[in-house]
Each structure stands twice: as structure tokens, then as C-alpha cells.
Amino acid sequence: MPSFRCFHCGAEISFVDRVGIRAECEKCHSDAHACKNCVFYDPKVYNECKEPQAEVVREKERANVCDYFQPGHGAGSGAKTKEDLLKAAEALFKKK
């Protein structure tokens, strides 16, 4: 059973067979079959996709019909909030 975290809210999303194109996160209603929920999504590479044969998708948070979609980690699964990043930066430069 495919299971991954929503890129938007971090909630766990589970499906019996595969992720349908119109599937949504039950918690925040974001599209589940979206680039930001795919294992190939990487904002640091060209087109933000590690699959070189995938067609360009402009809206990474919206549902799409990409044939290469595979449930991944979700951009929200381990993403830090703005507050977390500020705390880490303050701790880094804090005088001892």
C-alpha cells in the first residue's frame, strides 16, 4: 500500500493500489498526484525533476498526468518551518 507525507501539511497519505490523478490529502485537500509528492521532485535540479524523460510541469503543487509519478517523501515531510530555520540560524551564530 503506497504511503507518503503530504507536501503541504505533512499528513500521511495512504492508498490501496496507486495514487489517482484526482486524489487529495484528507487533511488539507491538496492534490496528492503532484510533483511535490513525487520521489523525483528535487528543487535543486533542472525543471525540479530528477527524471530526465518527464515532461515539464509548471505547477508543482497541482495534480498532473505525469507517467513517472511515484509517491515520494513529500516536500512537507521533513521540511522545516520558517521558525525552525530562524532558530537554527540564531543557534549557529549565538556567542558562547
Residue frames as a rotation matrix with the C-alpha (Angstrom) as fourth column:
MET 1
0.581 0.814 0.000 0.00
0.814 -0.581 0.000 0.00
0.000 0.000 -1.000 0.00
PRO 2
-0.234 -0.671 0.704 1.58
0.599 -0.670 -0.439 3.32
0.766 0.319 0.558 -1.07
SER 3
0.719 0.374 -0.585 2.03
0.693 -0.441 0.570 5.71
-0.044 -0.816 -0.576 1.81
PHE 4
-0.379 -0.833 0.404 3.71
0.785 -0.520 -0.336 9.11
0.490 0.190 0.851 1.87
ARG 5
-0.240 0.225 -0.944 3.53
0.722 -0.609 -0.329 12.51
-0.649 -0.761 -0.016 3.52
CYS 6
0.686 0.594 0.421 1.63
0.728 -0.547 -0.414 15.45
-0.015 0.590 -0.807 2.02
PHE 7
-0.310 -0.840 0.446 3.94
0.834 -0.465 -0.298 18.16
0.457 0.279 0.844 0.69
HIS 8
-0.080 0.375 0.924 1.63
0.006 -0.927 0.376 20.84
0.997 0.036 0.072 2.05
CYS 9
0.517 0.423 0.744 0.68
-0.692 -0.304 0.654 19.78
0.503 -0.853 0.136 5.58
GLY 10
-0.529 -0.836 0.145 2.87
-0.787 0.420 -0.451 16.74
0.316 -0.353 -0.881 6.30
ALA 11
0.212 0.686 0.696 -0.09
-0.806 0.525 -0.273 14.42
-0.553 -0.503 0.664 6.95
GLU 12
-0.769 -0.465 0.438 0.36
-0.199 0.826 0.528 10.78
-0.607 0.319 -0.728 5.97
ILE 13
0.147 0.761 -0.631 -1.49
-0.957 -0.051 -0.285 9.80
-0.250 0.646 0.721 2.80
SER 14
-0.677 -0.314 0.666 -2.22
-0.219 0.949 0.226 6.12
-0.703 0.007 -0.711 2.09
PHE 15
0.050 0.671 -0.740 -3.76
-0.996 -0.026 -0.091 4.45
-0.080 0.741 0.667 -0.94
VAL 16
0.574 0.260 0.776 -4.84
-0.319 0.944 -0.080 0.86
-0.754 -0.202 0.625 -1.58
ASP 17
0.680 -0.244 0.691 -3.42
0.659 0.616 -0.431 0.48
-0.320 0.749 0.580 -5.09
ARG 18
-0.434 -0.785 0.442 -1.96
0.888 -0.454 0.066 3.61
0.149 0.421 0.895 -6.66
VAL 19
-0.472 0.206 -0.857 -2.35
0.311 -0.871 -0.380 7.36
-0.825 -0.446 0.347 -6.36
GLY 20
0.194 0.653 0.732 -5.14
0.962 0.021 -0.273 8.55
-0.194 0.757 -0.624 -8.64
ILE 21
-0.552 -0.432 0.714 -4.79
0.663 -0.746 0.062 11.79
0.505 0.507 0.698 -10.57
ARG 22
0.025 0.663 0.748 -7.72
-0.124 -0.741 0.660 13.36
0.992 -0.109 0.064 -8.71
ALA 23
0.298 0.044 -0.954 -6.68
0.814 0.510 0.278 12.08
0.498 -0.859 0.116 -5.26
GLU 24
0.303 -0.127 0.945 -6.37
-0.303 -0.953 -0.031 14.58
0.904 -0.277 -0.327 -2.41
CYS 25
-0.848 -0.496 -0.187 -4.88
0.108 0.185 -0.977 14.79
0.519 -0.848 -0.103 1.06
GLU 26
0.010 0.917 -0.400 -7.70
0.759 0.254 0.600 14.10
0.651 -0.309 -0.693 3.50
LYS 27
-0.069 -0.101 -0.993 -6.42
0.918 -0.396 -0.023 16.73
-0.390 -0.913 0.120 5.94
CYS 28
-0.383 -0.190 -0.904 -5.70
0.080 -0.982 0.173 19.80
-0.920 -0.006 0.391 3.76
HIS 29
0.605 0.726 0.326 -7.26
0.298 0.173 -0.939 18.75
-0.738 0.665 -0.111 0.41
SER 30
0.019 -0.681 -0.732 -4.07
-0.787 -0.462 0.409 19.41
-0.617 0.568 -0.545 -1.57
ASP 31
0.719 0.190 -0.669 -3.60
-0.638 0.561 -0.527 17.36
0.276 0.806 0.525 -4.73
ALA 32
0.598 -0.476 0.645 -1.83
-0.249 0.654 0.714 14.07
-0.762 -0.587 0.273 -3.97
HIS 33
0.427 -0.418 0.801 -0.68
0.825 0.543 -0.156 13.25
-0.370 0.728 0.577 -7.54
ALA 34
0.991 -0.135 0.023 1.52
-0.122 -0.948 -0.295 16.36
0.062 0.289 -0.955 -7.68
CYS 35
0.407 -0.910 -0.077 5.23
0.015 0.091 -0.996 16.85
0.913 0.405 0.051 -8.35
LYS 36
-0.136 -0.510 0.849 5.96
-0.805 -0.444 -0.395 17.88
0.578 -0.737 -0.350 -4.78
ASN 37
0.483 0.322 0.815 4.74
-0.752 0.629 0.197 14.45
-0.449 -0.708 0.546 -3.59
CYS 38
0.943 -0.114 -0.313 6.87
-0.147 0.701 -0.697 12.56
0.299 0.704 0.645 -6.12
VAL 39
0.666 -0.745 0.028 10.13
0.468 0.447 0.763 10.73
-0.581 -0.495 0.646 -5.40
PHE 40
0.049 -0.661 0.749 11.69
0.990 -0.068 -0.125 12.50
0.133 0.748 0.651 -8.42
TYR 41
0.831 0.306 0.465 10.89
0.275 -0.952 0.134 16.03
0.484 0.017 -0.875 -7.16
ASP 42
0.093 -0.832 -0.547 14.05
0.950 -0.091 0.299 18.00
-0.298 -0.547 0.782 -6.36
PRO 43
0.908 0.364 -0.206 14.03
0.307 -0.915 -0.263 21.81
-0.285 0.176 -0.942 -6.33
LYS 44
0.273 -0.895 -0.352 17.81
-0.271 -0.422 0.865 21.87
-0.923 -0.141 -0.358 -6.92
VAL 45
-0.563 -0.492 0.664 17.77
0.441 0.501 0.745 20.25
-0.699 0.712 -0.065 -10.38
TYR 46
-0.949 0.179 -0.260 16.63
-0.316 -0.534 0.784 21.36
0.001 0.826 0.564 -13.84
ASN 47
-0.330 0.924 -0.193 12.83
-0.373 0.060 0.926 21.50
0.867 0.378 0.325 -14.07
GLU 48
-0.268 0.145 0.952 12.80
-0.963 -0.019 -0.268 20.46
-0.021 -0.989 0.145 -10.38
CYS 49
0.818 0.546 0.180 12.62
-0.524 0.837 -0.157 16.82
-0.236 0.034 0.971 -11.52
LYS 50
-0.155 -0.930 0.333 15.28
-0.663 0.347 0.663 14.10
-0.733 -0.118 -0.670 -11.38
GLU 51
0.144 0.261 0.955 13.52
0.500 0.813 -0.298 12.06
-0.854 0.520 -0.014 -14.10
PRO 52
-0.657 -0.561 -0.504 15.14
-0.072 -0.619 0.782 13.30
-0.751 0.550 0.366 -17.35
GLN 53
-0.899 0.321 0.298 12.38
0.394 0.298 0.869 11.99
0.190 0.899 -0.394 -19.63
ALA 54
-0.153 0.892 -0.426 9.49
0.867 -0.086 -0.491 13.62
-0.475 -0.444 -0.760 -17.76
GLU 55
0.003 0.258 0.966 7.65
0.725 -0.666 0.176 16.44
0.689 0.700 -0.189 -19.49
VAL 56
-0.908 -0.345 0.238 7.86
0.137 -0.781 -0.610 19.91
0.396 -0.521 0.756 -18.00
VAL 57
0.159 0.926 -0.342 5.20
0.871 0.032 0.490 20.56
0.465 -0.375 -0.802 -15.36
ARG 58
-0.315 -0.285 0.905 4.86
0.080 -0.959 -0.274 24.22
0.946 -0.014 0.325 -14.44
GLU 59
0.189 0.489 0.851 2.63
-0.826 -0.389 0.407 23.95
0.530 -0.781 0.331 -11.36
LYS 60
-0.608 -0.621 -0.495 4.42
-0.281 0.752 -0.597 21.56
0.742 -0.223 -0.632 -8.99
GLU 61
-0.903 0.290 0.317 1.66
-0.295 0.117 -0.948 21.67
-0.313 -0.950 -0.020 -6.34
ARG 62
0.040 0.962 -0.269 -1.22
-0.918 -0.071 -0.390 20.80
-0.395 0.262 0.880 -8.69
ALA 63
0.302 0.170 0.938 -2.39
0.031 0.982 -0.188 17.42
-0.953 0.086 0.292 -9.95
ASN 64
-0.034 -0.344 -0.938 -0.83
-0.955 -0.267 0.132 16.30
-0.296 0.900 -0.319 -13.24
VAL 65
0.898 0.436 0.057 -0.73
-0.382 0.837 -0.391 13.27
-0.218 0.329 0.919 -15.53
CYS 66
0.029 -0.976 -0.215 2.99
-0.994 -0.006 -0.108 12.55
0.104 0.217 -0.971 -15.36
ASP 67
0.716 0.226 -0.661 3.64
-0.328 0.944 -0.033 8.88
0.617 0.240 0.750 -16.20
TYR 68
-0.181 -0.910 -0.372 6.76
0.130 0.353 -0.927 8.86
0.975 -0.216 0.054 -14.00
PHE 69
0.087 0.266 0.960 4.99
-0.825 -0.521 0.219 9.83
0.558 -0.811 0.174 -10.75
GLN 70
-0.064 -0.104 -0.993 5.99
0.451 0.884 -0.121 7.67
0.890 -0.455 -0.009 -7.80
PRO 71
0.895 0.425 0.134 4.93
0.076 -0.441 0.894 8.50
0.439 -0.791 -0.427 -4.25
GLY 72
-0.091 -0.995 0.031 7.88
0.309 -0.058 -0.949 10.05
0.947 -0.077 0.313 -2.50
HIS 73
-0.612 -0.278 -0.741 8.72
0.778 -0.043 -0.627 11.83
0.143 -0.960 0.243 0.70
GLY 74
0.576 0.791 0.205 6.64
0.749 -0.612 0.254 14.92
0.327 0.007 -0.945 0.01
ALA 75
-0.175 -0.690 0.702 8.25
0.298 -0.717 -0.631 18.31
0.938 0.099 0.331 0.25
GLY 76
0.256 0.369 0.893 6.46
-0.661 -0.608 0.441 18.88
0.705 -0.703 0.088 3.56
SER 77
0.745 0.140 -0.652 7.51
0.216 0.875 0.434 15.64
0.631 -0.464 0.622 5.24
GLY 78
0.238 -0.732 -0.638 10.84
0.970 0.148 0.192 16.78
-0.046 -0.665 0.746 6.56
ALA 79
-0.069 -0.241 0.968 10.65
0.494 -0.851 -0.177 20.40
0.867 0.466 0.178 5.61
LYS 80
-0.539 -0.184 -0.822 11.45
0.829 -0.291 -0.478 22.86
-0.151 -0.939 0.309 8.33
THR 81
0.621 0.780 0.081 9.23
0.783 -0.621 -0.017 25.82
0.037 0.074 -0.997 9.09
LYS 82
0.361 -0.445 0.820 10.43
0.132 -0.846 -0.517 29.39
0.923 0.295 -0.247 8.91
GLU 83
0.755 -0.023 0.655 10.58
-0.619 -0.353 0.701 29.45
0.215 -0.935 -0.281 12.71
ASP 84
0.859 -0.456 0.233 12.73
0.315 0.830 0.461 26.28
-0.404 -0.322 0.856 12.79
LEU 85
0.394 -0.727 0.562 15.16
0.790 -0.045 -0.612 27.79
0.471 0.685 0.556 10.30
LEU 86
0.445 -0.188 0.875 15.40
-0.275 -0.959 -0.066 31.06
0.852 -0.211 -0.479 12.24
LYS 87
0.890 -0.094 0.445 16.09
-0.420 0.208 0.884 29.19
-0.176 -0.974 0.146 15.49
ALA 88
0.696 -0.661 0.280 18.80
0.682 0.731 0.030 27.14
-0.224 0.170 0.960 13.79
ALA 89
0.299 -0.584 0.755 20.43
0.497 -0.580 -0.645 30.28
0.815 0.568 0.117 12.37
GLU 90
0.619 -0.028 0.785 20.31
-0.556 -0.721 0.413 32.03
0.555 -0.692 -0.462 15.75
ALA 91
0.913 -0.280 0.299 21.84
-0.057 0.636 0.770 28.99
-0.405 -0.719 0.564 17.45
LEU 92
0.580 -0.719 0.384 24.59
0.788 0.375 -0.489 28.88
0.207 0.586 0.784 14.83
PHE 93
-0.010 -0.581 0.814 25.65
0.331 -0.770 -0.545 32.49
0.944 0.264 0.200 15.41
LYS 94
0.909 0.385 0.162 24.99
-0.041 -0.302 0.952 32.62
0.416 -0.872 -0.259 19.14
LYS 95
-0.037 -0.953 0.301 28.01
-0.570 -0.228 -0.789 33.64
0.821 -0.201 -0.535 21.19
LYS 96
0.453 0.133 -0.882 29.09
0.445 0.823 0.353 31.17
0.772 -0.553 0.314 23.82
